[in-house]
C-alpha cells in the first residue's frame, strides 16, 4: 500500500463502542448515543455508527443532509448555524432539535401550529469557568453557544416557548468544550442540569450532556468514570426510567482505532540539524498545528546506522513548521523506514486541507484483512463539479 494512508482497526473501534454501551447500561440504561459527525464523517465510519445504534449528531445543514443520505433514522440537530429549511424539516420529522440561536425561535413562531406538536430542546450556556477554574475552553471570555443561564436568557426562552401553540420543551443540551476533559467538567454539567430543572420546575424528556471524553488512554478517566459521576448527581433530580440521557462522543470513539502510516523519503544534513523528510505531513495528523506530541512508533526497514543525537521528523509540505517531532539519541532513520502515528482518528480527515497533496487512501483492517474504504484523491476528484 502506497503511503501515506490512514488505517482503521475495526476491532479497536468495536472495543471502544462496547465499553461505552456497557457503561451506559450500568449507570443509565435509558440512554442514547449520538455520534458526532464533525469529528470524523468518513462514510464507512458513519455506516459503522449507524449499524451500532448511534443517532447522527450534526451541526450544520450539510451534515444534516449527509445524515439523511446515509440513512440515519434518528438525528440530533445541534449548533448555531442550522439552515432554516433543514431545521423545520427536522422539527416536523420528530428528530431531536436543540435550539442554539434567536433566529431559530423566530422560525418556530412561523411553524407553530396548535394541531401539530413540535418538541425542541435548549442549548444551555452557563459559567463553566467559575465552576471549574482554568478548565473551560472559553476561559475568562466564557462560552459562546446556547442561551445563558446566569443572565436570564435561558429563562426568557423557556417562557417564550410556553406561549407558542404546538411547541413543547423537551430537553436540555449542556455540552461544554474543555481543556482538560476532567471529571469536574461533567460534574458541573450534571449539577447545572439539576439546578435549572429544579429552579424552573421542568420535566425534560432528555438531558443531553454532550461529548468531549477521553478515549483509548488507560491512565485517563474512562466512560465508566464519567457516567458514574454524572448519574450520581442526575438521579437527585431525574428519574432514569423517565428521563433519557444523551451522550455525544466523537473523539473518544474514533480517535483510538485509526493510524496514519508514513515513509521516510529523504534524510538531509545541515550545519544545524539532521532532517528526516517523510511523505506524510503534520496537516494530516494535526491540522490546527497545536499538538506538542504524538503517539507513534517507528518501523525500520533494516538495521540503523548507529545512534544519532538529534533527528527532526518533517513532512512533505513546503511549510517550515511542518515538523512533527524530534528524536533524541535514537537509531538513525533511513529512506524506506516507516513512521506510524497512532490514535489520529479525530478531527484529522475532516480538517486536513487539500494543500499540495490531496486526500490520502483510507484502509480498513478487520481480522487481518485489509480493504480500501476511501480511495486517494487525484486530479479528477479535485476538479469534480467545476465547469469544463
N, C-alpha and C positions, 0 to 999 in steps of 0.2 A: 504494500500500500504506500502510495506516494505521500510523503509528509509535506506540510503539516496537515494534521487531521485531528478531529475530535473523536473520542471513543467512549461510548456509553456502555457501562457494565450493568446489564439488566438485573442481575441478582442483587447487586448493592441497592439499586433503586427499590426493588421489591422488599428488601430487608427494612429500609427506611419507612416504607409505606406500612409494613406490618407493625413496626414499633409505634407508629403514630396511632393506628387503629386500636392496638392493644391498650395504649394509654388512655384513649378516649373511652373505650369500653369499660375500663377500670374506674375512671373518675367521673365521666358524664356521658353515659350511653346515648342519650338523646342529643346527638351531635351531627354536624355536617362539616365536611372538609371541602373548602373552596380553593382550588389550585390557582395560584397567582400567574396569570398569563404573561404579565410583564417580565417575570423572572426568566422564563425560557419558553417561548411559544413555538418551538420546533414541532411540526405536525406529528411526528412519531411520539414525542413526549405528551402532547395533548391527547392523542389516542390512548396512550397508556393510562393517563389520569382518568379519562372518561371510563375506560374499562374497569378501573378500580373504584368506581363510585363517586369520584370527585365532582363537585359542581365547578363550573367555569367562573373564576373571579376575574372580572375585566374592568378596565378603567377608561375606555375610550370607545367611540363608535366603531373604529376599525376592529378593535378586539372583540366587541360585541358581535359584529358581523362574522368574524372568524369563528367565534363560539357556535353561532348558528350553523355556519358552513360545516364545521366539524361534527355536528350532530349532538351537541350537548342539550339535554332536555331541561337542565336546571342551570340558571345563570345568576350570579351575584354581580350587580352593576354598581360599581363604586366610582369615585373620582370626581373632580370638579369640572371636567371638560366633556361631559356626555353630550352627544348630539340630540337635538330635540326629537327627531323622528324615531331614533332608536330608543330614547328614554321612554316615550309614550308607548312604543311597541312592547318594551319590556314590562311596563306597568300593566298593560292590558293583557299580557300573556301570563301574568301571575309570577314573574320572576322576582327575586329579592332585589329591591332597588333602594339604595341608601342615599338620601339627599345630601348634597355637599355644597350647593350654591343657591343663592337667592333666586336666580332665574328658573331653577327647577320648581320652585314654589309657584312662580307665575305660570309655568307650563301646566302644573297640576290644576290651577284655578281654571284654565281653559278646558281641561279634560274632565273636571269634576262633574259627576252625574249621580244623582241620588238613586238611580236604578241599578248602578253598577259600582261595586266596591273595589277600590284600588288600595292595596296595602303598601305602605312605604316605611322605611326606616330612616334614622337620622344619624349622620356622622357627627360625633361629639368632639369638639375642640376643648381641651382642658389644660390646665397649667401643670404639665408633667414635670417641668423643670423644678418647680417648687416642691414637688413630692419626691423627686429623685435628682437632687442637685448634681449637675455635671454629666448627666446621662442622656438627656433628651437631645435628639439631632438638631432641633431648632435652637438649642441653647437659651440664652437670655432673651433672644428675639421672639421665642415662642414658635409654636407650630402654626401652619397656615391653612390647614384643612378643617372643614366642618364648621359647626355653629358653636360659639363659645359658651361654656357653662358659667364661668365666673362673671361675665358682664351682662348676663341675662338674655343673650341672643337665642340660646337653646330654648329657654322657657317661652320666649316670644313665638318661636316657630312651632312649638308644640301647641300653643294656643291657636295659632293660625290654622293648623291642620284640623283641629277640632271643629272649626267653623265651616270647613269645606264639605259640601254634601258628597257622600260616597268615598271620602278619603279617610283611611284608617291608619293610625300609628301602629306599626307592627314590631319595631325593634330598634336597638341601638348598635351603632358601629363605632368602636373605640380604638381602632388600630393606631399605634404610635410608633414612629421610627425612633430608634435609639442608637447611641454609640456603643452600648455595652451588651445588649441582648440579655441583661441580667434578670433574675427572678423578681427583683424590685420593680421593674417596669410592669410586669404582669400582675403583681400585687396591687400596684397603683391603678391599673386598668380595671381590675375586679372591684376594688374599693369605690372607684368613681361610678361604675355601673350601679352598684348598690345604693350609693348616696343619691344619685339622680332619680332612680326609680322610687326610692322611699320618700324623697322630698316631693316629687311631682305626683306621687301615687299612680305610677304607671305599671301596667302588667304586660310587658312585651312578649311577643311570641318567641323572640330570639334575642340573644346578646352575642354580637359579633366582636370577638377580641382581636381579630386581625392576625398578622403573622410576625415575622422578624425573629424566629427562633434559631438557636444554634442547631447544626446538624452534622453528623459524621465525626464529631470530636469527642472522644471518650472523657476528656478532662473538663468538659463544659456541661452546663445543665442539659438534661435530656427531656424529651416530651413528657415523660412521667413526672419530672420535677415541676415543669411549667404548669401542667394540668392539676397537679396536687395543690400547688399554691393557689391557683385561681378557684378551683372547685370548693376549697375550704371556705373561702370568702364569699363566693357567689351563693352558696347554699343558705347563707344567712338571710338573703332577700328573695331568692328564686327557688322554685320547686323544679328540680331536674326533670321530673316527668312532664311538666307543662312547658318549661322554657327550654328551647333548643340552644345549644352552644355552637357557634360557628367559629371555626379556625381557618385561617387563610395562609397556609405555608407555601413558600416558594423555594427560597434558598435552602432551607433545612432538608427538603426532599431532593432537589435536583442538583445541588452543588456536589455532594459526595460521590455520585456514581460516574462522573464524567472526567476524562483525562484529555490532555492536549499533547500530542506527540510531535516532536520536532527533531531535526537532524542538524548536526554541525556541518556547515558548508565551507568554512574558512577559518584560519587562525592567523591573526595579524599581530606582529610585534611592533610596538612603537617605542620611542625613548621614555615613555611614561608608563605604559601598560601592555599587557597581553590581552587582546580582544578575541573572544571566541564568537564568531558570527554564525547564526543559525537561520534556518528557513522559516522559523516561527517568529512571533512578534508579541511584544507586550500588549499591543492593542487587541489581541485575541484572548488574553487571559486577565487583563486589567485595563479595560477600555477607558476608564476615567483617570488612569495613571496615578492612583492613590496608594496602592499597596506598597508596603515596605518589605514584605517577604512572601514566599510562595511555598507550597508543598510540592516537592519534586523529587525525582530520582534520576540518576544517570545510568544509561545502558551502554557501556563501552563496546565497540566492535572488536577491539583487540587490546592487548595489554598496553598500558600507557608508557610514556617516555620518561617516567620519573615524576617526582613531586614538584609542583610549581607553586611559588609563594602566592601569587595573585592572578586570577583569571576573571575577566569581566564578560559575562554572558550577555550577548546582544542579539537584537532582532534584525529582520530583513529590511525594515523601512529606512528612509533617508533622514529620520529624526535622530539627533544625537542622544536624546533621552530615551530612545528605545533600548534601554538596558534593563535586564530583568533581575539579575543578582550577581553577586561576586563570590567566587570560590576562593578559599584561602587554604594554603598548604594542602592541596589536593592533587591527585594524578592529572597529568596534562591531558586535556581533551584534544581529540584529533578529528579530522574530517570523517564523517560517517558515523561518529558516536551519536547516540540519541539522548535527548533530554525530555523527560516526560513530566508534565505538570499535572498534579492531582487536584481533585476537588475544585474543578473550574466550571461547573455546570450553570452557575447563577450569574445573570447579567453579563454574559460574555457573548454568546451567539446573537443575542438581541441588540447589543450595544456596539459590537465590532463594526467599525466603519469600512466602507468599500474604498480603502486607501491603498493605492499602489498595487495591491493584490486583492482579488475578490474572495468571497466566502470559501473556506476550505471544505473538504469532504467531511461528512459525519458518518461514523460506523457504529454498529451495534454489536456487542459481544453478548451472546446468550448461550450458556452451556458449551463454550468453546467454539461456537460457530460465529463467524463474522459476516455481517451483511451491511451494505451501504443503505443508509436511511435518508441521506441527502447528498446529491452529487455536488462536486466542486463547481462553483460558478465560473463561467467563461464569458467571452465577449457577447455571445448570443443572449445569455441571461441578463447581462448588464444593459443591453440596448433594447430589451423587450419593452413593448408599449410605446416606443418612440416612433415618430413618423419617418417613413422611408425618404 
